[in-house]
């Protein structure tokens, strides 16, 4: 067998073995339907090469799997003879990737190894994949190949050190209020950049999809909290809510930037610091690119992306960041210093094109930042940014002396920025979770926070506090609905406490409010009850936005359906104006205006 020889192992029923009741169709290409459980093995294949020949010293094994993922996401790796552990990195591919070749390297191959195909899709969903062939070849082990197969020295090359120094120098010059914050470092690699925050008294939690990176981090920085997680599929809110999310050098290594931005935004309460390779274009576009899966600082799944600045800005705005900036002074490294030509290039003159984004929940009066987006009036995004025919953003005029009511305000994601920009808007924000409400109290004179739940009776009621603050509700979960909910594994009730309740008409009357320009409701299943509690005063409300679940089985017990909400508000003289889909298609934000 020469260095270039290849042996092909064809998938047939003599070689492939189903696991956990997975289904395999007995035709080429072999089609596997995985179990629904995430991480469950679907099939294993014994690896062998010609005549059981051993790989001589100085060689490594390359296993290439040609596959087409039809639905969900699958992972492929090489397992030890006992199938209890992987001896290679896992390569993953989703249905958005198309036909792929997953390349796995083994530096120390041995007899009895297995090729494993498993379900990586979360939320109790099975995956389906066509396996076309497996090609096994031996390759000489060189210093370069050692770096490609797990040698983490790629993070410590002079090039890597130079760009890291430039990144942190630029970040430091921005003068952002970072001291003592809680920080989530997403795509941390071996953790070198996390030192910047630790030196400023921050509590830092590091996340990376590659176990070898986290292992190296723990050896270098033993006091640092570190977690192995795939930001494309693992909900990061299970780690908590952080003041700052730091995501440098990751976004362009993922195949689904919208999913990643949604994931990291969900656990960010103040600032999202983002650096990525971009496509130089003025339109909101994203390009998909192949990346070498065996490089420790490249895409773990073999497919990356190159979003344009306007794509990133639109997506971040959609994730609830009304203020998005970029540094006035670029980082002192060639990747950041380029002339915009709008030619869709992401690599020019032999180097990548990079940009830094600072997304904030609140306005930043910082002369070192230039705005890419500043919300100067309340906005309703009516279509997801990744839809092919997204409608333009509709802007609601902010007339002087408006009264807004925000029921289930949480951290003010939908209304605080408008109150901050327009002193003529007076917002009454109802948030029964006192711990969350206290974070907004006293910050603005025209943003009045009331730790009260709006309900259909004045008095008190049980309030179910959730580990994920935004899921806390007056209603308990439906077990079946929670089990089916995408992301339901992070929704856990910590306690049930009594909170004061008030009808909306009681408040409007006692506060002597004449008209309400805008009522925003996000009450986790009780949205229609909130509207009903306005009673006769509903006629004095001009515009209403509320949330409804669209799943077959409701997440909350006795939650109102979409049909009930539409019928009630139509009968009350409102017309549906905008629809915003969210939560992986499981919820809609409906906006109504009075006819």
Secondary structure, DSSP 8 states (H G I E B T S, - for coil): --TT-EEEE---TTTEEE-TT-EEESSSSEEEE--SSTT-EEEEEE---GGG----TTEEEEEEEEEEEEESEEEEEEE-TTSSSBSS--EEEEGGG-EEEEEEEESS--TT-EEEEEE---SS---EEEEEEEEEEEEE--HHHHHHTT-GGGGSSHHHHHHHHHHHHHHHHTT---TT-EEEEET-TTSTTHHHHHTTT-EEEEEES-HHHHHHHHHH-TTSEEEE--TTTS-GGGG--EEEEEEES-GGG-S-HHHHHHHHHHTEEEEEEEEEEEE--SS--EEEEE--TTSTTS-TTSEEEEEEHHHHHHHHHHTT--EEEEESS--SSGGG------S--SEETTEE-EEEEEEESS----TTEEEEEE-SS-EE--S-TTSTT----EE----TTEEEEEET-TTTTTTHHHHHH-TTEEEEEE---HHHHTTTTTS-TTEEEE--EE-SSSEEEEEEEESSGGG-BSS-B-HHHHHHSTTGGG--EEEEEEEEEE-HHHHHHHTT---BSEEEE--TT-HHHHHHTTGGGGGGB-EEEEEEE-SSS-SBTT---HHHHHHHHHHTTEEEEEEEEETTTTEEEEEEEE-
